[in-house]
Amino acid sequence: MKIIWYGHSCFWIETKGVKFLIDPYPEVDDDRIGEVDYILITHEHVDHYGKVELLSRLRDATVIGPKQVYMMAISDGVTKAREIQEGETIEVENGVKITAYYMEHPSSQYPLGYLIEGDKRLFHTGDTYSTPHLQRLRGKVDILLVPISGRSTANEREAAQIVEDIRPKIVIPMHYGTYGEGSPEKLREELRKRRVWVMVREPVLYEELEL
């Protein structure tokens, strides 16, 4: 699985030849983004939906998101869009599956997180606070993308609780550095306090990780 961070909560992911882009925010450097088959949007807020119209057209990509996102995309002239609901699994290509999970983000109408199952199992939480229902993902996630800024979403302490509940193999912090602050090192400290031993990979803008 290949992963590139484009800042905030925006990631490009390739698994089994299928290319995803998640949550392209308004200021994302779209010139650096290569081929995309599917654009996954976790919820309707502009810092996650921002460049959907442009990138879906330029990359001829299918937009997938909850009802509010689907309706926004259609209204914006996106011709390839699909709605997904909590608990729904979509099989795309080459046996790759996407499953939607409801997240705890009260300011959104219908926030989702996505489990992408390909050669690895990656979960992107979108915006969420810590919530006990995330424990249902325990044992299902290899790579966890989790917010740490504390700006309308989990901070480092809450992110550590999310990690403890899910128990992934690798954690990549997100939702910091663009619109708010956050410290991957503080996340590591919080995990050490809980005696949760997991690899925390601090993302570097535009650097490709192969995991």
N, C-alpha and C positions, 0 to 999 in steps of 0.2 A: 504494500500500500504506500503510495506517494502522497505527501501532504505539504502544501505551501500555505503559509500565513500571509495575508494581505492587510493585516491590521484589524483592530477591533474584534469582531466575531466572524470575520470573513476568511474562509479557507477554501482552497482548491484541493480536491481529493481525487486520486485515480486508483481504482481497484478493479482488477480483471479487465482492464481496458476501458472501463466506463469512467467518465470524467464528470465530477460534480463541482459546483460552486455553491457555497453556502453564505447567505446573508451579505450581499455586496452593498456596503454603506455608500453614502453620496460621494465621499472624497476618495474612494478606492481608486488606485492607479490602474485603470482598466487596460491601459496599453501593455501592462506586464502580464495580463491574464491570457493564457493560450486557449486551446480548444476546450469547449464545455458542451456536454450533452444535456445535463440537467442542472437547473438552478433551484436549490432548496431554500425556502424562506421560512424561518421559524415563527414569525409573527409580523404584524402590520406596521410596526413603528419604523420611522424613516431611516433610523441608523442601522436597520437590517434589510429594509426593502429598497433603499435609495436608488440603485442603478439597475433595477430589474428590467425596465423598459428598454434601455440602451443595450445592455449586455445580451438580453434574450434575442434581440434583433441582430446584433453584430455576430453573435456566435450560433445563431439558429438553434437555440437551446429551449427545452421544455421547462416551464416554470411549474414547480410543485409547492403547494402551501395550503394552509387552512382556508376556510371559506372566505374570510375577509381579504386575505391575500389574493385568492383566486378572483374575487370580484374586482379588486383594485387592478389586477393585471389585465383583465378583460377590458375594463374601462380605459386603461392606458394603451389599448391597441395591441396587446400581446396576443399573438395568434395561436401559440402553443402553450396551453396552460391546463393544469389538472389540480383538482381539489383533493386533499387528503384529510382524513379525520383521525381522531385519537383511536389507537388500537388497530388501525388499518395497516396492512402490509401491501406494498406494491413491488412486484418483481419487474425490474427494468430489462437489462440485457445480461447475457453471459452468466445467468444465475444470481446476479446481484440483487439484493432485496433492501427496501427501505421500510422501516416501521416507525409510526408516529406515536409519541408519548406526550400526554398533557403535562405541562410544566406549571410552576408556581410563580406567576408574574402578574399580579393583580391589575396593573395598569393596562394590560392587553386584553382584548376581547377573547382570544383563543390561542394562547401561546403553546407551541409544540417544541419538542426535541426530537431528533431523528437518530435512529439506530441504523447504520449502514453496514450491511453484512456482505463482505466480499472475501478476499483472501485474509482479511482481519475483520474484527468487529469494532467499529468506531461509533461512539455516541457523542453527538453535538447537542448540548443542553439548550441552546438558545439562551434567553434570559430566564433565570430561575433563582429563587431562594432555596435554601435547604428545606426539604419536606420528606416525611417518612416514606411516602409512596415511591421514592426513588430506590428504595431497597429492593423493589421487584426486579431491578436491573442487575442485581448481584449475580455474578457468574456469567453474565451475557456480554460483557464489554472488555475488549483488550485495550483500547485507546479511548480516553475520556477527554473531551474538550470542555472546560468548565470556566465560568466567569469568576473574576476575583476583584473587580473594581469597587463593589459595594454601591454603585450608582444605579439604583432601581433594580439591583440584582445582588447576588451573593458577594460578600467580601471574602478575604482570605480565610477567616475562621469558618464561615459557613461553607466555603468551598471545600475545606478540609473535612467537614461533616459529610458533604456529598460524596467525596472520595471514599471516606470510611464506609458509607452505606453501599456504594456500588462495588468497591474493591477491584478497580481495573488494574492492568499491568503497567500502563503508562498514562501519565496525566500531562496534558498540555494546557496551561492557563491561557485565558483569552479575555476579551471585553475590558481592556485596559490600554493605556498609552495613547489612545486617540481622543476620546471624550472624557477620560477620567484616569485616575492613578490606580496603581495596583502593584504588588510586589510578589513575584514568583518565589523569592527567598523567604518572605513572610509565610507564604503558603507551605513551603518546606518546613519551616519552624512549627507551624500549627500541626502539620502531619507528624512531626517528631514527638510533639507533646502527646499525641494520641497513640503513639507507637504504631502508626500505620506506615509500613515500609513499601513504598511505591516509587518508581522512577518519575521524577518531574522533569520534563523537557521544556525548557524556556524557549519559546519560538523566536526566530529571527526573521524579520521582514524579508520576504521573497526568497528565503533559503529553502530548498527542497529537502524534506526529510523522507527517508525510505525506511519504513518500519515493518 
